[in-house]
Amino acid sequence: MSRTLHLALHPYGVGGPGQHGLWKDPRVAKNASIDVNYYIRLAQAAEHALFDALFIVDSQFINSTYPAHYLNRLEPLTLLSAVATHTKHLGLVGTASSTYNSPFNLARRFASLDHISGGRAGWNVVTSFDTGTARNFGLDEHLDYATRYGRALEFVQVARGLWDSYEDDAFPADVERGVFLDPAKLHELDHAGEHFKIAGPLNLSRSPQGQPVIFQAGVSEEGRDLAAQVAEGIFAPGGTLEQARDYYADIKKRTAAYGRDPDHVKILIHGGPVVAATDEAARRREREIFEEDDDFDRNLALLGRSFGAYDFSVHDLDAPFPDVAHLAEKGGRTGAAQLIERARTENLTLRQVAESVNQFRQSPFVGDPRTVADTIQRWFDAGAFDGINLAFRTEEELTYFVDGVVPILQKRGLFRTEYTADTLRGNLGLPVPANRHTHERRLVND
């Protein structure tokens, strides 16, 4: 079976990590991150271009050093519910923490989005990167890695159980017999596990796609393992072609080891294409973007996020990188460990480490439309991804990509020329999960 490229859109708003100066761009409204019409316009443009999904990130902790978009932005599920009423085919993927939510409440909210959108909801499961989030939920400390990932696995299992509370034909709504619900097809969950005790049932039926699509962004060993067990879509870090291929192969191998079909896990790498009339113009613009956003103080603050929002400014910038490994254990452990190891082996100062956080790295997806399309095809054919989670600084740059690159991909048979389904699962080529109770009933009857 031939593979089809998948494209998602990830809005920057007024500027996230590595895009600190975006809010200064005159083409970007200063209230973009809280303007629902901004998101609706982007969603409609993505749908016009036949993209698979709109992806909204989130976090629940900030301080004054955080990127502009993080300081003032809309809650994902509220936002996506509004966008759902202005789109018909585009998937709607929102980030929500399994560490700082309760399964019943979150399962109900995503199921509601799934119904509002007609089966286009997706949940990006995160365990919360920012250690300071704990204090916003009445806790003294952030949970450790093992606990967070164990909780995440059980959380998803509980949510899926709740989404199956009703069998698909549970509501005959037979006026003549006076029967609205067939009570034999309503099921309590009665879950009692290590992290949760949930009775159920959920007071909402399944949507046209059965259940929301589960996404994840695993990088650490625990994250990759969680993704292999439960994810149907993965937002991967990207990197070089070799790194992307290694990640892709690793996740597919882990997925198969858990008895799952690797084709039912779609891996989308992060990509920020820069498209211009010529390769030279695009590379020049890429360098300009980097220089616009190269702010040392912001880079130093961004470095602190991996260490529990630690304030590195209290240290001598030109002294050896401080011993802060203990601060990373409950935060961004994987990325922090790489920074610590590099600082140790290369004898780097704090200043040098901070500068390396936002070091200029040439993107592979930069050039004129044909060059960008060629690179996408080469990576796709090499088994580096199933799709790209695209981020553009401005609506204008999205238009460049849609008008210039997408038609080339379509002409080569890599990308759809029309939607073939009304649900997110359908457009991603994912199966509708069987209701566990209906399945059990059939096994008994057989």
N, C-alpha and C positions, 0 to 999 in steps of 0.2 A: 504494500500500500504506500502510495506517495505521501510524503510529508508536506504539510502546509505551514507556512510561516505565520506566527501570531504576533500581533502588535498591541501594546497597551500604552496608555498615556499617563504620565505622572506630572501633574502641575507643580511648578515651582512657587506660585504665588509671588510674594515680594522677595523671595530668596531664601533657600535653605543652605545646608552645609556646602561649602565650596562656591556658593553663589551669594556671598555676603553683601556685595554691592549692587545687587540686582534692583533693589528698591529705588536706586538713584536714576535708573534708566527712564527717560521721559516717556517711553512707550508703555511703561508699567504703572498702572494705577496704584497709588499709595495704599489703597484699601483692598487690593486684589485678593488678599488671603481671607477676607471676611465678606467679600462680595459674591453672593450666590450667582449673580448673573455672569460673572467672570467664569465660573466653573460650568455653567450651562452652555456658554458660548464654546468653551473648549470641548465639552462633551459632544455637542452637536457637530463641531468640526471633525472630531475623531470618528463619530458615527458616519458622517458623510464620506469619510475616507475608509470606512469599513473596518475600523479597528475593533479588537476584541473587547477591550475594557478600559475604563477610567480607574486609576488607582490612587487612593488617598492615604497618605501616611499620617501618623499621629504620635504624640507622646503626651505625658501628663505631668511633666515637671519642667520648669524653666527657671533661669535666673537672667539677669540683665545682659549677660554676655552671649546669650543664645542667638542664632540667626533670626533675622527679621520675621520670616514666615512662622517660626516657632512661637514668637512672642504674642501673636494675635491672629488666631486662625479658628475656623469652624470645626465643630465636632463631626467626625466622618459620617456616622449613620444618619444624623439629622441632615447633613449636606447632601448625601447620596439619595435620600428619600425625595428631596426637592428636585434633584437632577433627574430622577427616575420618571417624573411626570412630564419631562421635556424630551425624552428619548424613547426609542422603541426596541432597539437591538443591542445597544452597547452594554457590556457587562459593567457592574458597579462593585468595585472591590474596596472595602474599608479595613483599616488597621484597628485592632482592638486587643488589649492585653488579657492574657489568661491569668496573669498574676494579680491584676487589680480589677477584676470583674467577678460576678457570680454566674455560674453556668445557666441557671434558669433565666435570669434577666437578659443575659447576652444572647442566648439561643432564641428567645422571644423577639428581641430587637432585630436580629438578622433574618429570622423567618418573616417578620413583618416587612422588611425591605424586599425580601424575595417575592412576597405577594404583591406589594406595591408596584414592583418592576415587572411582574409577570414571569419571574424565574431568572433574574439576571444578577443576583447577589453573590458576592464572594467575601470570605473572611480571611484577612491576612493575620494569622496567629502570631503574636509576639509575646515574649516573656518579660518585656520592659528592660530597656538598656540603662535608663537613668536611675541610679540608686536613690536619688532624692525623692523619687515618686513615693516611696514608703511613707514619708512624713505627711503626704497629702491624703493618705488613707488611714491615718491613726496608728501607724506602726513605727517602731523605733528603728528598725533595720530592714534593709532590702533582703529578700530571700536569697540563699546561695544558689549556685548553678543547678546542682542536682535536684534540689527541691523545686525550683522554678520549672525545669523541664519535665520532671515527674508530674507536677501539677498540670502542665500544659497538655501532656498526653491524656491524662484522665479527663481534663476539661473537654477536649475535643470528643472523646468517647461519650461523655455525658451529653454533650450538645447533640451529637448524632442520635443518641437514644431518645432524647426529648423530641427531636424533629420527626421521629417515627411514632409519636404518641398515637396518631390516628392512622389507620389503614386508609388507602386511597379511596375506597368506597364506603367510608364510615358514615356519610351523610346522605341517606336516601331522600330526605325531605319529602316524604310521601304524605301528601295532604289527606288523601282518602283514608289511610290507615292511622293518621295522626302520629307518624313516626318521623322525627327530624334526624335523630342519631340512632345508629345501631350500636348499642352499648357494648356488644361483644367485640367491636372493632376500635374501641378506645382502650389504651393500655397505659397503666402506671409504669414508671421506670423502676422505682424502689432500688435506687443505686446506693450502695454503701461501700466507699472505697477509702484509700489512704488519705485523700485530701477533701473529698466531698461526700455528703450524705443528702441525696436529692430524691424526693418522692415522685414528683410529676403527677399527672401528665401535663404536657404543655397544652395551653388552651388555644392552639392554632394548628391548622392542618398543613399538609405538605403542599409545596408550590408546584408549578408545571415542570420544574427541573428536579423535583424530589427533595433535594437539600441544597443549601448554599455551597458553593465550591470552596474548598479549604486551600488557602495559600499559606506559604511559610517562607522564611528567608534564612535558612540555616547555614552558618559558616563554621561554627565550632563543631567538635565531634558530637556533642549533645544535640546541637541544632540540626546537623545533617541526619542524625539518626531519627530525630523526631519527624523531619521532613519525609524520610523514607517510609516511615510508618503511616503517616496520616495525610500528607500533602497531595493535592491534585494539581497544584500550580506552585512554582517556586520562583521567587525573585532572587536571582543569583548576582554575585558581585561583579562578575566580568573579569577585568584584568587583561592579560595578554591572551592571544589565541590559545596558546598552550595551557595556560591556567584555566581558561574557560572549558576547554576540552577535558581536562583532568577532573574538574568539578562535575561536569555533565556525566562523564563515565562513572564517577564515584557514586553519585546519587542514583543513577539508573541501576548500578550493581547492588547497592543497598536495598533499593526498592524491590528488586527481584528476590533478594535474600529473605525478605519478609513475605514472600508469596504473592506479591502484587505485580500487575502488568506494568512494566516500565513505560509503555506507551500511554498509560493513563496518568502520567505525571509530566506536565508541561513546564519546561525550564526556560525562564525569560531573564536574560541578563540586563543589567542597567546600561543604557546608552544615551549619550547626549550629543546627537549628530550636529555638525555645523555644515550647512549646505550653502554654497555660493555659486556664482556664475562660472568660476574657474577654481581649480585646485589651489592655486596660489592665493587667491582671494579668501578662500575658506580657511587656509592655514594661517593667514595673517589675522583673520577675525578670531580664530581660536586663541592665538597669542594675546590679542587685545582683551579678550574675555578674562584670561588668566590674570593679566596685569590690573584689570579693573577690580578684581576680587582679592588681590594679594595684600591682605591686611595682617600684619604680624600679630597685633593684639588679639584679633579675632582667631587667628590660627592657634595662639597660645591657649585661648579659652576653649577652642574646639578640641585641642589635645586633652584638656582637663575632663572632657565628657567621658572618656574611656576609663577614667580613674575616679568615678563618682562625683563629677563636677568639681574636681579639686582645683584650687586656685594656685597655679604654678607661678604666678607673679610674685609670690612671697620669697622665691628663691633667686639666687644669683644666676642670671641667664648664661653667663660664661663659665660657670662651674660645671663639673660633671653632672650628668642627668641624675636627679635625686632618687633615693631608694623608696619607691612608692608602690612596689609590687603588691603589697597587702591591700591597697585601695582598689585594685582591679579585680579581685577575686569575686566580688558580687556585681561588678559592672560589666564593662566591655572586655572580658578576660582575653579573648583570642587576639583582638587587635592590640590590646595593651601589652600582651606578652611578646608580640612581634616587635613592638617599639622598644621595649626594655632590652630584648636580646640584641637588637641592632645597635642600640646605644652602648651596650656593654662591649660587644665585639669590635665596634668601630671607634670606641672611646669618644663618643659624641657629647657635646655640651647640651644643656637644656635648650639653648637658642637653636642649635643645629637640628635637634629633634623637632622642635616647633616649626622650623622652616620646612622640614621634610614632610610635615602633615599636608601642606598645600603645595607641594613641589609640582612644577609643570610636567605633566605627563601627556604626551601626544595621543589623542584619541584615534582609533582606527577608522571611525565613521565620520571623516571630515574630507570635504572635497566638492567637486561639482556633482550633480545628481547621478551621473553614470558611475563615477568613482565610488560614491557611497553605496549605490546599489550593488556594484561589483564586490565590495568588501562584505556587505551583508550576505550575499549569496555564497561567497567563499567560506565564511564562518559557519553559515547554516549547513552547507554541504559537508563541512569538515566535522560536523557533530559537536559544535561548541554550544549550541542552544536550539530551543524550539521556537524562540521568539525574542523580542526586545521590549523592555519596559522603557519607553522613550520619554525623555525630559527635554523641554525646550524653554529657553529663557523668555521668549516673547511669543505672542500669537502669530506674529509675522513669520518667525522662524519655523513654527509648526506648518504654516502655509507653504513655505519653501519646500519642506520635506514632502508634504502631501501632494503638491502639484508637480514636483520634480522627480522624487524618488519612487513613490508608490506606483505610478503608471509603469515604470520600468520593471518593477518587481512583478506587477500583474502580467505584463507582456511576456515575461519569462515563465509564467505559470507558478510562481512562488507564493503569490498572495491572491486572495479571493477577489472576484470581480462583483460579487453580490453576497449578501448574507444568506446562508442556507438554513438558519434556524433562528428562533425567537428567544432562545435561552442562552445563558453564558456557557453552560455545559455543551449545548449543541454546537455552538461556534468553536469551542475548544476541542471538539471531538471526544468529549468525555461521556461515559455512560451515565444514565440516570440510576442512582443507587436503589436497589430493591428495598422496599420496606421490610424490615426484619420480621415483623409479625405476619405479614402476608406470605413471606417466604416460608416461615415456619408452618403456617397453616397448609400451604401447598405440599410441604414435605410430609405432613401428617396424613393428608388426603391421598397422597400417592402411595 
